[in-house]
Amino acid sequence: MSISRDITETKLAREEARQLTVNLQNAALREADSMRRLFESAPSFLCTLEGPHHVVKIVNGAFSRLIGPRAMVGRPFQSVLPELESQEVITLLDRVYATGEP
């Protein structure tokens, strides 16, 4: 005795879902690359910070030229620019991080 089922529709649905996932991932990568290029080419100095210690995530060329040759990415902002501590910049960043308000 043999029992069989047609699983063609299931396989087609799985392949379609896989292809949609690949398409979405590719679109996200293209968008991220576009934003990175826009960020890098901005004429003003920019950097992004992440987490409660304000770790430098991304810097653009203008920011690098502004502060000079220093190791930045992956380091807490306070260790990148310790001279700003007396200006209470870190206190302001802490407040923005805690409240989410600019």
Distance bins in CASP14 RR format, pairs under 12 A and 6 or more apart:
PFRMAT RR
TARGET T0000
AUTHOR 0000-0000-0000
RMODE 2
METHOD distances of the structure
MODEL  1
5 11 0 0 0 0 0 1 0 0 0 0 0
6 12 0 0 0 0 0 1 0 0 0 0 0
7 13 0 0 0 0 1 0 0 0 0 0 0
7 14 0 0 0 0 1 0 0 0 0 0 0
7 15 0 0 0 0 0 1 0 0 0 0 0
8 14 0 0 0 0 0 1 0 0 0 0 0
8 15 0 0 0 0 0 1 0 0 0 0 0
9 15 0 0 0 0 0 1 0 0 0 0 0
9 16 0 0 0 0 0 1 0 0 0 0 0
10 16 0 0 0 0 0 1 0 0 0 0 0
10 17 0 0 0 0 0 1 0 0 0 0 0
11 17 0 0 0 0 0 1 0 0 0 0 0
11 18 0 0 0 0 0 1 0 0 0 0 0
12 18 0 0 0 0 0 1 0 0 0 0 0
12 19 0 0 0 0 0 1 0 0 0 0 0
13 19 0 0 0 0 0 1 0 0 0 0 0
13 20 0 0 0 0 0 1 0 0 0 0 0
14 20 0 0 0 0 0 1 0 0 0 0 0
14 21 0 0 0 0 0 1 0 0 0 0 0
15 21 0 0 0 0 0 1 0 0 0 0 0
15 22 0 0 0 0 0 1 0 0 0 0 0
16 22 0 0 0 0 0 1 0 0 0 0 0
16 23 0 0 0 0 0 1 0 0 0 0 0
17 23 0 0 0 0 0 1 0 0 0 0 0
17 24 0 0 0 0 0 1 0 0 0 0 0
18 24 0 0 0 0 0 1 0 0 0 0 0
18 25 0 0 0 0 0 1 0 0 0 0 0
19 25 0 0 0 0 0 1 0 0 0 0 0
19 26 0 0 0 0 0 1 0 0 0 0 0
20 26 0 0 0 0 0 1 0 0 0 0 0
20 27 0 0 0 0 0 1 0 0 0 0 0
21 27 0 0 0 0 0 1 0 0 0 0 0
21 28 0 0 0 0 0 1 0 0 0 0 0
22 28 0 0 0 0 0 1 0 0 0 0 0
22 29 0 0 0 0 0 1 0 0 0 0 0
23 29 0 0 0 0 0 1 0 0 0 0 0
23 30 0 0 0 0 0 1 0 0 0 0 0
24 30 0 0 0 0 0 1 0 0 0 0 0
24 31 0 0 0 0 0 1 0 0 0 0 0
25 31 0 0 0 0 0 1 0 0 0 0 0
25 32 0 0 0 0 0 1 0 0 0 0 0
26 32 0 0 0 0 0 1 0 0 0 0 0
26 33 0 0 0 0 0 1 0 0 0 0 0
27 33 0 0 0 0 0 1 0 0 0 0 0
27 34 0 0 0 0 0 1 0 0 0 0 0
28 34 0 0 0 0 0 1 0 0 0 0 0
28 35 0 0 0 0 0 1 0 0 0 0 0
29 35 0 0 0 0 0 1 0 0 0 0 0
29 36 0 0 0 0 0 1 0 0 0 0 0
30 36 0 0 0 0 0 1 0 0 0 0 0
30 37 0 0 0 0 0 1 0 0 0 0 0
31 37 0 0 0 0 0 1 0 0 0 0 0
31 38 0 0 0 0 0 1 0 0 0 0 0
32 38 0 0 0 0 0 1 0 0 0 0 0
32 39 0 0 0 0 0 1 0 0 0 0 0
32 58 0 0 0 0 0 1 0 0 0 0 0
33 39 0 0 0 0 0 1 0 0 0 0 0
33 40 0 0 0 0 0 1 0 0 0 0 0
34 40 0 0 0 0 0 1 0 0 0 0 0
34 41 0 0 0 0 0 1 0 0 0 0 0
35 41 0 0 0 0 0 1 0 0 0 0 0
35 42 0 0 0 0 0 1 0 0 0 0 0
35 46 0 0 0 0 0 1 0 0 0 0 0
35 48 0 0 0 0 0 1 0 0 0 0 0
35 58 0 0 0 0 1 0 0 0 0 0 0
35 60 0 0 0 0 0 1 0 0 0 0 0
36 42 0 0 0 0 0 1 0 0 0 0 0
36 46 0 0 0 0 0 1 0 0 0 0 0
36 48 0 0 0 0 0 1 0 0 0 0 0
36 57 0 0 0 0 0 1 0 0 0 0 0
36 58 1 0 0 1 0 0 0 0 0 0 0
36 59 0 0 0 0 0 1 0 0 0 0 0
36 60 0 0 0 0 1 0 0 0 0 0 0
37 58 0 0 0 0 0 1 0 0 0 0 0
37 60 0 0 0 0 0 1 0 0 0 0 0
38 46 0 0 0 0 0 1 0 0 0 0 0
38 58 0 0 0 0 0 1 0 0 0 0 0
38 60 0 0 0 0 1 0 0 0 0 0 0
39 45 0 0 0 0 0 1 0 0 0 0 0
39 46 1 0 0 1 0 0 0 0 0 0 0
39 47 0 0 0 0 1 0 0 0 0 0 0
39 48 0 0 0 0 1 0 0 0 0 0 0
39 57 0 0 0 0 0 1 0 0 0 0 0
39 58 1 0 0 1 0 0 0 0 0 0 0
39 59 0 0 0 0 1 0 0 0 0 0 0
39 60 1 0 1 0 0 0 0 0 0 0 0
39 61 0 0 0 0 1 0 0 0 0 0 0
39 62 0 0 0 0 0 1 0 0 0 0 0
39 63 0 0 0 0 0 1 0 0 0 0 0
40 46 0 0 0 0 1 0 0 0 0 0 0
40 47 0 0 0 0 0 1 0 0 0 0 0
40 48 0 0 0 0 0 1 0 0 0 0 0
40 58 0 0 0 0 1 0 0 0 0 0 0
40 59 0 0 0 0 1 0 0 0 0 0 0
40 60 1 0 1 0 0 0 0 0 0 0 0
40 61 1 0 0 1 0 0 0 0 0 0 0
40 62 0 0 0 0 1 0 0 0 0 0 0
40 63 0 0 0 0 0 1 0 0 0 0 0
40 64 0 0 0 0 0 1 0 0 0 0 0
41 60 1 0 0 1 0 0 0 0 0 0 0
41 61 0 0 0 0 1 0 0 0 0 0 0
41 62 0 0 0 0 1 0 0 0 0 0 0
42 48 0 0 0 0 0 1 0 0 0 0 0
42 58 0 0 0 0 0 1 0 0 0 0 0
42 59 0 0 0 0 0 1 0 0 0 0 0
42 60 1 0 1 0 0 0 0 0 0 0 0
42 61 0 0 0 0 1 0 0 0 0 0 0
42 62 1 0 0 1 0 0 0 0 0 0 0
42 63 0 0 0 0 1 0 0 0 0 0 0
43 60 0 0 0 0 1 0 0 0 0 0 0
43 61 0 0 0 0 0 1 0 0 0 0 0
43 62 1 0 0 1 0 0 0 0 0 0 0
43 63 0 0 0 0 0 1 0 0 0 0 0
43 65 0 0 0 0 0 1 0 0 0 0 0
43 66 0 0 0 0 0 1 0 0 0 0 0
44 60 0 0 0 0 1 0 0 0 0 0 0
44 61 0 0 0 0 0 1 0 0 0 0 0
44 62 1 0 0 1 0 0 0 0 0 0 0
44 63 0 0 0 0 1 0 0 0 0 0 0
44 65 0 0 0 0 0 1 0 0 0 0 0
44 66 0 0 0 0 1 0 0 0 0 0 0
45 58 0 0 0 0 0 1 0 0 0 0 0
45 59 0 0 0 0 1 0 0 0 0 0 0
45 60 1 0 0 1 0 0 0 0 0 0 0
45 61 1 0 0 1 0 0 0 0 0 0 0
45 62 1 0 1 0 0 0 0 0 0 0 0
45 63 1 1 0 0 0 0 0 0 0 0 0
45 64 0 0 0 0 1 0 0 0 0 0 0
45 65 1 0 0 1 0 0 0 0 0 0 0
45 66 1 0 1 0 0 0 0 0 0 0 0
45 67 0 0 0 0 1 0 0 0 0 0 0
45 68 0 0 0 0 0 1 0 0 0 0 0
45 72 0 0 0 0 0 1 0 0 0 0 0
45 81 0 0 0 0 0 1 0 0 0 0 0
46 56 0 0 0 0 0 1 0 0 0 0 0
46 57 0 0 0 0 0 1 0 0 0 0 0
46 58 1 0 0 1 0 0 0 0 0 0 0
46 59 1 0 0 1 0 0 0 0 0 0 0
46 60 1 0 1 0 0 0 0 0 0 0 0
46 61 0 0 0 0 1 0 0 0 0 0 0
46 62 1 0 0 1 0 0 0 0 0 0 0
46 63 1 0 1 0 0 0 0 0 0 0 0
46 64 0 0 0 0 0 1 0 0 0 0 0
46 65 0 0 0 0 0 1 0 0 0 0 0
46 66 0 0 0 0 0 1 0 0 0 0 0
47 54 0 0 0 0 1 0 0 0 0 0 0
47 55 0 0 0 0 0 1 0 0 0 0 0
47 56 1 0 1 0 0 0 0 0 0 0 0
47 57 1 0 0 1 0 0 0 0 0 0 0
47 58 1 0 0 1 0 0 0 0 0 0 0
47 59 1 0 1 0 0 0 0 0 0 0 0
47 60 1 0 0 1 0 0 0 0 0 0 0
47 61 0 0 0 0 1 0 0 0 0 0 0
47 62 0 0 0 0 1 0 0 0 0 0 0
47 63 1 0 1 0 0 0 0 0 0 0 0
47 64 0 0 0 0 1 0 0 0 0 0 0
47 66 0 0 0 0 1 0 0 0 0 0 0
47 67 0 0 0 0 1 0 0 0 0 0 0
47 70 0 0 0 0 0 1 0 0 0 0 0
47 72 1 0 0 1 0 0 0 0 0 0 0
47 73 0 0 0 0 1 0 0 0 0 0 0
47 74 0 0 0 0 0 1 0 0 0 0 0
47 75 0 0 0 0 0 1 0 0 0 0 0
47 77 1 0 0 1 0 0 0 0 0 0 0
47 80 0 0 0 0 1 0 0 0 0 0 0
47 81 0 0 0 0 1 0 0 0 0 0 0
47 93 0 0 0 0 0 1 0 0 0 0 0
48 54 0 0 0 0 1 0 0 0 0 0 0
48 55 0 0 0 0 1 0 0 0 0 0 0
48 56 1 0 0 1 0 0 0 0 0 0 0
48 57 1 0 1 0 0 0 0 0 0 0 0
48 58 1 0 1 0 0 0 0 0 0 0 0
48 59 0 0 0 0 1 0 0 0 0 0 0
48 60 0 0 0 0 1 0 0 0 0 0 0
48 63 0 0 0 0 1 0 0 0 0 0 0
48 72 0 0 0 0 0 1 0 0 0 0 0
48 73 0 0 0 0 1 0 0 0 0 0 0
48 74 0 0 0 0 0 1 0 0 0 0 0
48 77 0 0 0 0 0 1 0 0 0 0 0
48 93 0 0 0 0 0 1 0 0 0 0 0
49 55 1 0 0 1 0 0 0 0 0 0 0
49 56 1 0 0 1 0 0 0 0 0 0 0
49 57 1 0 0 1 0 0 0 0 0 0 0
49 58 0 0 0 0 1 0 0 0 0 0 0
49 59 0 0 0 0 0 1 0 0 0 0 0
49 63 0 0 0 0 0 1 0 0 0 0 0
49 72 0 0 0 0 0 1 0 0 0 0 0
49 73 0 0 0 0 0 1 0 0 0 0 0
49 74 0 0 0 0 0 1 0 0 0 0 0
49 75 0 0 0 0 0 1 0 0 0 0 0
49 76 0 0 0 0 1 0 0 0 0 0 0
49 77 1 0 1 0 0 0 0 0 0 0 0
49 78 0 0 0 0 0 1 0 0 0 0 0
49 80 0 0 0 0 1 0 0 0 0 0 0
49 81 0 0 0 0 0 1 0 0 0 0 0
49 89 0 0 0 0 0 1 0 0 0 0 0
49 90 0 0 0 0 0 1 0 0 0 0 0
49 92 0 0 0 0 0 1 0 0 0 0 0
49 93 1 0 0 1 0 0 0 0 0 0 0
49 94 0 0 0 0 0 1 0 0 0 0 0
49 96 0 0 0 0 1 0 0 0 0 0 0
49 97 0 0 0 0 1 0 0 0 0 0 0
50 56 0 0 0 0 1 0 0 0 0 0 0
50 57 1 0 1 0 0 0 0 0 0 0 0
50 58 0 0 0 0 1 0 0 0 0 0 0
50 73 0 0 0 0 0 1 0 0 0 0 0
50 74 0 0 0 0 1 0 0 0 0 0 0
50 75 0 0 0 0 0 1 0 0 0 0 0
50 76 0 0 0 0 0 1 0 0 0 0 0
50 77 0 0 0 0 1 0 0 0 0 0 0
50 93 0 0 0 0 0 1 0 0 0 0 0
50 97 0 0 0 0 1 0 0 0 0 0 0
51 57 0 0 0 0 1 0 0 0 0 0 0
51 74 0 0 0 0 0 1 0 0 0 0 0
51 76 0 0 0 0 1 0 0 0 0 0 0
51 77 0 0 0 0 0 1 0 0 0 0 0
51 93 0 0 0 0 1 0 0 0 0 0 0
51 94 0 0 0 0 0 1 0 0 0 0 0
51 96 0 0 0 0 0 1 0 0 0 0 0
51 97 1 0 0 1 0 0 0 0 0 0 0
51 98 0 0 0 0 0 1 0 0 0 0 0
51 100 0 0 0 0 0 1 0 0 0 0 0
52 76 0 0 0 0 1 0 0 0 0 0 0
52 77 0 0 0 0 0 1 0 0 0 0 0
52 78 0 0 0 0 0 1 0 0 0 0 0
52 90 0 0 0 0 0 1 0 0 0 0 0
52 93 0 0 0 0 1 0 0 0 0 0 0
52 94 1 0 0 1 0 0 0 0 0 0 0
52 95 0 0 0 0 0 1 0 0 0 0 0
52 96 0 0 0 0 0 1 0 0 0 0 0
52 97 1 0 1 0 0 0 0 0 0 0 0
52 98 0 0 0 0 1 0 0 0 0 0 0
53 74 0 0 0 0 1 0 0 0 0 0 0
53 75 0 0 0 0 1 0 0 0 0 0 0
53 76 1 0 1 0 0 0 0 0 0 0 0
53 77 0 0 0 0 1 0 0 0 0 0 0
53 78 1 0 0 1 0 0 0 0 0 0 0
53 79 0 0 0 0 1 0 0 0 0 0 0
53 80 0 0 0 0 0 1 0 0 0 0 0
53 90 0 0 0 0 1 0 0 0 0 0 0
53 93 0 0 0 0 1 0 0 0 0 0 0
53 94 0 0 0 0 1 0 0 0 0 0 0
53 97 0 0 0 0 1 0 0 0 0 0 0
54 72 0 0 0 0 0 1 0 0 0 0 0
54 74 0 0 0 0 0 1 0 0 0 0 0
54 75 0 0 0 0 1 0 0 0 0 0 0
54 76 1 0 1 0 0 0 0 0 0 0 0
54 77 1 0 1 0 0 0 0 0 0 0 0
54 78 1 0 0 1 0 0 0 0 0 0 0
54 79 0 0 0 0 1 0 0 0 0 0 0
54 80 0 0 0 0 1 0 0 0 0 0 0
54 81 0 0 0 0 0 1 0 0 0 0 0
54 84 0 0 0 0 0 1 0 0 0 0 0
54 89 0 0 0 0 1 0 0 0 0 0 0
54 90 1 0 0 1 0 0 0 0 0 0 0
54 91 0 0 0 0 0 1 0 0 0 0 0
54 92 0 0 0 0 0 1 0 0 0 0 0
54 93 1 0 1 0 0 0 0 0 0 0 0
54 94 1 0 0 1 0 0 0 0 0 0 0
54 95 0 0 0 0 0 1 0 0 0 0 0
54 96 0 0 0 0 1 0 0 0 0 0 0
54 97 1 0 0 1 0 0 0 0 0 0 0
54 98 0 0 0 0 0 1 0 0 0 0 0
55 72 0 0 0 0 1 0 0 0 0 0 0
55 73 0 0 0 0 1 0 0 0 0 0 0
55 74 1 0 1 0 0 0 0 0 0 0 0
55 75 1 0 0 1 0 0 0 0 0 0 0
55 76 1 0 1 0 0 0 0 0 0 0 0
55 77 1 0 0 1 0 0 0 0 0 0 0
55 78 0 0 0 0 0 1 0 0 0 0 0
55 79 0 0 0 0 1 0 0 0 0 0 0
55 80 0 0 0 0 1 0 0 0 0 0 0
55 93 0 0 0 0 0 1 0 0 0 0 0
55 97 0 0 0 0 0 1 0 0 0 0 0
56 63 0 0 0 0 1 0 0 0 0 0 0
56 64 0 0 0 0 0 1 0 0 0 0 0
56 67 0 0 0 0 0 1 0 0 0 0 0
56 70 0 0 0 0 1 0 0 0 0 0 0
56 71 0 0 0 0 1 0 0 0 0 0 0
56 72 1 0 1 0 0 0 0 0 0 0 0
56 73 1 0 1 0 0 0 0 0 0 0 0
56 74 1 0 1 0 0 0 0 0 0 0 0
56 75 1 0 1 0 0 0 0 0 0 0 0
56 76 1 0 0 1 0 0 0 0 0 0 0
56 77 1 0 1 0 0 0 0 0 0 0 0
56 78 0 0 0 0 0 1 0 0 0 0 0
56 79 0 0 0 0 1 0 0 0 0 0 0
56 80 1 0 1 0 0 0 0 0 0 0 0
56 81 0 0 0 0 1 0 0 0 0 0 0
56 93 0 0 0 0 0 1 0 0 0 0 0
57 63 0 0 0 0 0 1 0 0 0 0 0
57 72 0 0 0 0 1 0 0 0 0 0 0
57 73 1 0 0 1 0 0 0 0 0 0 0
57 74 1 0 0 1 0 0 0 0 0 0 0
57 75 0 0 0 0 0 1 0 0 0 0 0
57 76 0 0 0 0 0 1 0 0 0 0 0
57 77 0 0 0 0 0 1 0 0 0 0 0
57 80 0 0 0 0 0 1 0 0 0 0 0
58 64 0 0 0 0 0 1 0 0 0 0 0
58 72 0 0 0 0 1 0 0 0 0 0 0
58 73 1 0 0 1 0 0 0 0 0 0 0
58 74 0 0 0 0 1 0 0 0 0 0 0
59 65 0 0 0 0 0 1 0 0 0 0 0
59 66 0 0 0 0 1 0 0 0 0 0 0
59 67 0 0 0 0 1 0 0 0 0 0 0
59 68 0 0 0 0 0 1 0 0 0 0 0
59 69 0 0 0 0 0 1 0 0 0 0 0
59 70 0 0 0 0 1 0 0 0 0 0 0
59 71 0 0 0 0 0 1 0 0 0 0 0
59 72 1 0 1 0 0 0 0 0 0 0 0
59 73 1 0 0 1 0 0 0 0 0 0 0
59 74 0 0 0 0 0 1 0 0 0 0 0
59 75 0 0 0 0 0 1 0 0 0 0 0
59 77 0 0 0 0 0 1 0 0 0 0 0
59 80 0 0 0 0 1 0 0 0 0 0 0
59 81 0 0 0 0 0 1 0 0 0 0 0
60 66 0 0 0 0 1 0 0 0 0 0 0
60 67 0 0 0 0 0 1 0 0 0 0 0
60 72 0 0 0 0 0 1 0 0 0 0 0
60 73 0 0 0 0 0 1 0 0 0 0 0
61 67 0 0 0 0 0 1 0 0 0 0 0
61 68 0 0 0 0 0 1 0 0 0 0 0
61 69 0 0 0 0 0 1 0 0 0 0 0
61 72 0 0 0 0 0 1 0 0 0 0 0
62 68 0 0 0 0 0 1 0 0 0 0 0
63 70 0 0 0 0 0 1 0 0 0 0 0
63 72 0 0 0 0 1 0 0 0 0 0 0
63 73 0 0 0 0 0 1 0 0 0 0 0
63 77 0 0 0 0 0 1 0 0 0 0 0
63 80 0 0 0 0 0 1 0 0 0 0 0
63 81 0 0 0 0 0 1 0 0 0 0 0
64 70 0 0 0 0 1 0 0 0 0 0 0
64 71 0 0 0 0 0 1 0 0 0 0 0
64 72 1 0 0 1 0 0 0 0 0 0 0
64 73 0 0 0 0 0 1 0 0 0 0 0
64 80 0 0 0 0 0 1 0 0 0 0 0
66 72 0 0 0 0 0 1 0 0 0 0 0
66 80 0 0 0 0 0 1 0 0 0 0 0
66 81 0 0 0 0 0 1 0 0 0 0 0
67 77 0 0 0 0 0 1 0 0 0 0 0
67 80 1 0 0 1 0 0 0 0 0 0 0
67 81 1 0 0 1 0 0 0 0 0 0 0
67 82 0 0 0 0 0 1 0 0 0 0 0
67 83 0 0 0 0 1 0 0 0 0 0 0
67 84 0 0 0 0 0 1 0 0 0 0 0
68 80 0 0 0 0 0 1 0 0 0 0 0
68 81 0 0 0 0 0 1 0 0 0 0 0
69 80 0 0 0 0 0 1 0 0 0 0 0
70 77 0 0 0 0 0 1 0 0 0 0 0
70 79 0 0 0 0 1 0 0 0 0 0 0
70 80 1 0 0 1 0 0 0 0 0 0 0
70 81 0 0 0 0 1 0 0 0 0 0 0
70 82 0 0 0 0 0 1 0 0 0 0 0
70 83 0 0 0 0 0 1 0 0 0 0 0
71 79 0 0 0 0 1 0 0 0 0 0 0
71 80 1 0 0 1 0 0 0 0 0 0 0
71 81 0 0 0 0 0 1 0 0 0 0 0
72 78 0 0 0 0 0 1 0 0 0 0 0
72 79 0 0 0 0 1 0 0 0 0 0 0
72 80 1 0 1 0 0 0 0 0 0 0 0
72 81 0 0 0 0 1 0 0 0 0 0 0
73 80 0 0 0 0 1 0 0 0 0 0 0
74 80 0 0 0 0 1 0 0 0 0 0 0
75 81 0 0 0 0 0 1 0 0 0 0 0
75 82 0 0 0 0 0 1 0 0 0 0 0
76 82 0 0 0 0 1 0 0 0 0 0 0
76 84 0 0 0 0 0 1 0 0 0 0 0
76 85 0 0 0 0 0 1 0 0 0 0 0
76 90 0 0 0 0 1 0 0 0 0 0 0
76 93 0 0 0 0 0 1 0 0 0 0 0
76 94 0 0 0 0 0 1 0 0 0 0 0
77 83 0 0 0 0 0 1 0 0 0 0 0
77 84 0 0 0 0 1 0 0 0 0 0 0
77 85 0 0 0 0 0 1 0 0 0 0 0
77 89 0 0 0 0 1 0 0 0 0 0 0
77 90 1 0 0 1 0 0 0 0 0 0 0
77 92 0 0 0 0 0 1 0 0 0 0 0
77 93 1 0 0 1 0 0 0 0 0 0 0
77 94 0 0 0 0 0 1 0 0 0 0 0
77 96 0 0 0 0 0 1 0 0 0 0 0
77 97 0 0 0 0 0 1 0 0 0 0 0
78 84 1 0 0 1 0 0 0 0 0 0 0
78 85 1 0 0 1 0 0 0 0 0 0 0
78 86 0 0 0 0 0 1 0 0 0 0 0
78 87 0 0 0 0 0 1 0 0 0 0 0
78 88 0 0 0 0 0 1 0 0 0 0 0
78 89 0 0 0 0 1 0 0 0 0 0 0
78 90 1 0 1 0 0 0 0 0 0 0 0
78 91 0 0 0 0 0 1 0 0 0 0 0
78 92 0 0 0 0 0 1 0 0 0 0 0
78 93 0 0 0 0 1 0 0 0 0 0 0
78 94 0 0 0 0 0 1 0 0 0 0 0
79 85 0 0 0 0 0 1 0 0 0 0 0
79 90 0 0 0 0 0 1 0 0 0 0 0
80 89 0 0 0 0 0 1 0 0 0 0 0
80 90 0 0 0 0 0 1 0 0 0 0 0
81 87 0 0 0 0 1 0 0 0 0 0 0
81 89 1 0 0 1 0 0 0 0 0 0 0
81 90 0 0 0 0 1 0 0 0 0 0 0
81 93 0 0 0 0 0 1 0 0 0 0 0
82 89 0 0 0 0 0 1 0 0 0 0 0
82 90 0 0 0 0 1 0 0 0 0 0 0
83 89 0 0 0 0 1 0 0 0 0 0 0
83 90 0 0 0 0 0 1 0 0 0 0 0
84 90 1 0 0 1 0 0 0 0 0 0 0
84 91 0 0 0 0 0 1 0 0 0 0 0
84 92 0 0 0 0 1 0 0 0 0 0 0
84 93 0 0 0 0 1 0 0 0 0 0 0
85 91 0 0 0 0 1 0 0 0 0 0 0
85 92 0 0 0 0 0 1 0 0 0 0 0
85 93 0 0 0 0 0 1 0 0 0 0 0
85 94 0 0 0 0 0 1 0 0 0 0 0
87 93 0 0 0 0 0 1 0 0 0 0 0
88 94 0 0 0 0 1 0 0 0 0 0 0
88 95 0 0 0 0 1 0 0 0 0 0 0
89 95 0 0 0 0 0 1 0 0 0 0 0
89 96 0 0 0 0 0 1 0 0 0 0 0
90 96 0 0 0 0 0 1 0 0 0 0 0
90 97 0 0 0 0 0 1 0 0 0 0 0
91 97 0 0 0 0 0 1 0 0 0 0 0
91 98 0 0 0 0 0 1 0 0 0 0 0
92 98 0 0 0 0 0 1 0 0 0 0 0
92 99 0 0 0 0 0 1 0 0 0 0 0
92 100 0 0 0 0 0 1 0 0 0 0 0
92 101 0 0 0 0 0 1 0 0 0 0 0
92 102 0 0 0 0 1 0 0 0 0 0 0
93 99 0 0 0 0 0 1 0 0 0 0 0
93 100 0 0 0 0 0 1 0 0 0 0 0
93 102 0 0 0 0 0 1 0 0 0 0 0
94 100 0 0 0 0 0 1 0 0 0 0 0
95 101 1 0 0 1 0 0 0 0 0 0 0
95 102 0 0 0 0 1 0 0 0 0 0 0
96 102 1 0 0 1 0 0 0 0 0 0 0
END
